[in-house]
Structure formats: C-alpha cells, structure tokens
Amino acid sequence: MKMTMQRAGAVSALIIAASYIFGFGLFIGVLDRSGYTGPSGDLAFVIDNQLWLSAAMIALYVIAGCALVVLGLAFHERLKCSSAGLASVAKAFAMIWAGLVIASGFVGLIGIETIVAISATDFPAAVSAWIAISVVQNALGGGIELVGGVWMLLISWIALASNAANKGLHYLGSLIGVMGVATVVPGLGDVAAVFGLSQIIWFVWIAFDMFKHHGSDIKP
C-alpha cells in the first residue's frame, strides 16, 4: 500500500497522541510525587525515578517531536492549495515547534543523566544544577506553548476560511490553539497542561480525518 503524505501524517498524529497518553499516564498513574518536597525533593524524585522519567522524555519530546515534523509537512501539502502563503508560515511554525520539542527532550535526557552523576558526590551542587536544567527544559518545551498554539490556529483558520468539511475539528483546533498562545501570559502557565491533554483528542481526530482523505490530490 502506497504511503501518501496524508497517510504518513495520520500515522504521525496517532504516534503523537500515543506518546502523550504514555507520558501523561506515567505522571498521573505511575509516578508518585508524594513525600518529595522542595528543590531537594525534586532531585530525589528524579534520582528515584530516572528510568521512567527518561522514558517520558523520549516519548513526549523526542518521538513526538520527530512525528510532528511529518505532520507539519502533511498539513502543508493539504492546505497549500487554499492559501500557499499562510500554509508556508504554518509549516515554518510546525518545524520550529518540532525543533523546540526535540531540543527540550535532549536537555531533559542529558540533564537527568548529569545530575544523577553529580548527586553521588555533591548533592547540593546537583540540586542547583537541576533547578537550572529544569528552567531551560521547561522553557523549550512545555512551559510556554505559544509556537504550537500559533501553528494550530493557523492551520485551523486556513481550513475554516476555505470552507473545509469537518468544521468541528477545526473549531476545536482553534480553541486549543488559543489556549496554547495564552500560556505566554505570566500566571497562565497551568493552561499548558490543558493544552496538552486537549491535543490528544485533536491528534486522534486529525488522524482519522487524514486517513479518510489520504489521496495524493488533497483539498481541505
């Protein structure tokens, strides 16, 4: 069976949704943070759960980021006939977002390995290092979802402006995109969690829509 760009995008959307479910499932149902308080507790939590946290970084950031590249290209192919200029801008935001997500995962993975090694000989220094690593990792991917929000707004707006079918999907994308953009406002960082959880529904819906329209001549 020929793998069209839309079919590849659909598979990528499902991979991202699965990575989110795996990652959020770990933090909600497997990893128990009770008893870990303060900066020292944060480091102790990382040391005690190094394997699981590394797996979460790989799923949520490295795998999802790579899949996002394919999904971004699939959307560009799908929407460029409706608005070539805006579709190109959207593709650029998708690639930027993917790069930030993957970089965040790399910082997290190397950071975990580094602070675990440091903690064996200098625990206070490891605590300080982990605070710095966490700030960088969170800034790149997760703390502010502006880039991902702008991408979702752009592709949803292009689809709605072109009278695309499945308007409910694109209205949902617009709503989630607004939530992503809102995370840039100080004090609204918690919206990022809602943004990520809501995206699971959107990615699955997008996957089914792309599987339905997987031919080579795609119109929204």
C-alpha positions in Angstrom: 0.0 0.0 0.0 1.4 3.4 -1.1 2.2 5.7 1.9 0.9 9.1 0.8 1.8 12.2 2.7 -1.6 12.4 4.3 -1.5 8.8 5.4 2.0 9.4 6.9 0.6 12.5 8.6 -2.2 10.4 10.1 0.2 7.8 11.4 2.3 10.6 12.9 -0.7 12.2 14.6 -1.5 8.9 16.2 2.1 8.5 17.3 2.0 11.9 19.0 -1.3 11.1 20.7 0.1 7.8 21.9 3.2 9.5 23.2 1.1 12.0 25.1 -1.1 9.3 26.6 2.0 7.3 27.7 3.7 10.4 29.2 0.7 11.8 31.0 -0.2 8.3 32.1 3.2 7.9 33.7 2.9 11.2 35.6 -0.7 10.7 36.6 -0.9 7.0 37.3 2.6 5.6 37.9 4.9 8.2 39.4 4.1 9.2 42.9 5.5 12.6 44.0 4.1 12.4 47.5 6.8 12.9 50.1 9.1 14.8 47.7 9.1 18.5 48.7 11.3 21.4 47.8 14.3 21.5 45.5 16.0 18.6 47.3 12.8 16.6 47.0 12.6 17.3 43.3 16.1 16.0 42.8 15.4 12.9 44.9 12.3 12.2 42.8 14.4 12.3 39.7 17.1 10.0 41.1 14.5 7.5 42.3 12.6 7.5 39.0 15.4 8.1 36.5 14.3 5.3 34.1 10.7 6.3 34.0 11.4 10.0 33.6 13.9 9.2 30.8 11.2 7.1 29.1 8.8 10.0 29.4 11.3 12.4 27.9 11.8 10.1 24.9 8.1 9.7 24.3 6.8 13.2 25.0 9.6 15.1 23.4 11.9 13.1 21.1 9.4 10.8 19.4 6.5 13.3 19.4 8.8 16.0 18.0 10.0 13.8 15.2 6.4 12.8 14.3 5.4 16.5 14.4 7.8 17.2 11.5 5.9 14.7 9.3 2.5 16.0 10.5 3.5 19.6 9.8 4.6 18.7 6.2 1.3 16.7 5.7 -0.7 19.8 6.7 1.3 22.0 4.4 0.6 19.6 1.5 -3.1 19.6 2.4 -3.6 23.4 2.8 -1.2 24.9 0.3 -3.8 24.9 -2.4 -6.1 27.0 -0.2 -3.6 29.6 0.9 0.0 29.0 -0.1 1.4 31.9 1.9 -0.3 31.1 5.2 0.4 27.4 4.7 4.1 28.1 4.4 4.0 30.2 7.5 2.2 27.4 9.3 4.8 24.9 8.1 7.6 27.1 9.5 5.9 27.2 12.9 5.5 23.5 12.8 9.2 23.0 12.2 10.1 25.5 14.9 7.8 23.8 17.3 9.2 20.3 16.5 12.8 21.6 16.9 12.0 23.1 20.3 10.2 19.9 21.5 13.1 17.7 20.4 15.7 20.1 22.0 13.7 20.1 25.2 13.8 16.3 25.3 17.6 16.2 24.7 18.1 18.8 27.5 15.9 16.7 29.8 17.7 13.4 29.0 21.2 14.7 29.3 20.2 16.8 32.3 18.8 13.7 34.2 22.0 11.7 33.5 24.2 14.6 34.5 22.5 15.5 37.8 22.3 11.8 38.9 26.1 11.5 38.4 26.8 14.8 40.2 24.5 13.9 43.1 26.6 10.9 44.0 29.5 13.2 45.1 27.9 16.6 45.6 24.2 16.6 46.3 23.8 20.4 46.9 25.5 21.1 43.6 23.2 18.7 41.9 20.2 20.4 43.4 21.3 23.8 41.9 22.1 22.2 38.6 18.7 20.5 38.3 16.9 23.9 39.0 18.8 25.4 36.1 18.2 22.4 33.8 14.5 22.3 34.7 14.1 26.0 33.7 15.8 25.5 30.4 13.9 22.3 29.6 10.5 23.8 30.6 11.1 26.9 28.6 11.9 25.0 25.4 9.0 22.6 25.6 6.0 22.6 27.9 6.1 25.8 30.0 5.1 28.1 27.1 3.1 26.7 24.2 3.0 29.8 22.0 4.6 28.3 18.9 2.4 25.2 18.9 -0.7 27.3 19.6 0.1 29.6 16.7 0.6 26.6 14.4 -2.8 25.1 15.4 -4.5 28.5 15.0 -3.1 29.0 11.5 -4.0 25.6 10.1 -7.4 25.7 11.7 -8.0 29.2 10.3 -6.9 28.2 6.8 -9.2 25.2 6.9 -12.2 27.2 8.1 -11.6 30.0 5.7 -11.6 27.5 2.8 -15.0 26.1 3.9 -13.4 22.8 4.8 -15.5 19.9 5.9 -15.4 18.7 9.5 -15.7 22.2 10.9 -16.0 20.9 14.4 -12.4 19.6 14.2 -11.1 23.0 13.1 -13.1 24.9 15.7 -11.6 22.6 18.3 -8.1 23.2 16.9 -8.7 27.0 17.1 -9.8 26.7 20.7 -6.8 24.6 21.7 -4.5 27.0 19.7 -5.8 29.9 21.7 -5.0 28.1 25.0 -1.5 27.5 23.7 -1.0 31.1 22.9 -2.4 32.1 26.3 0.4 30.2 28.1 2.8 33.1 27.2 0.9 35.3 29.7 2.5 35.2 33.2 0.3 33.3 35.6 -1.4 31.2 33.0 1.3 28.5 32.7 -1.1 25.9 34.1 -3.1 26.2 30.9 -0.2 24.3 29.2 -1.4 21.0 30.8 -4.9 21.6 29.5 -3.4 22.4 26.1 -1.5 19.1 26.0 -4.4 17.0 27.2 -6.8 18.6 24.8 -4.4 17.9 21.9 -4.8 14.2 22.4 -8.4 14.4 21.2 -7.3 16.7 18.4 -4.5 14.5 17.2 -6.7 11.4 17.1 -9.4 13.3 15.3 -6.9 14.7 12.8 -5.5 11.1 12.2 -8.9 9.8 11.3 -9.6 12.8 9.0 -6.3 12.3 7.2 -6.8 8.6 6.8 -10.2 9.4 5.2 -8.6 11.9 2.8 -5.3 10.2 2.0 -5.2 10.6 -1.7 -2.4 12.5 -3.5 -4.7 15.3 -4.6 -5.7 16.7 -1.2 -8.1 19.6 -0.6 -9.2 20.6 2.9 
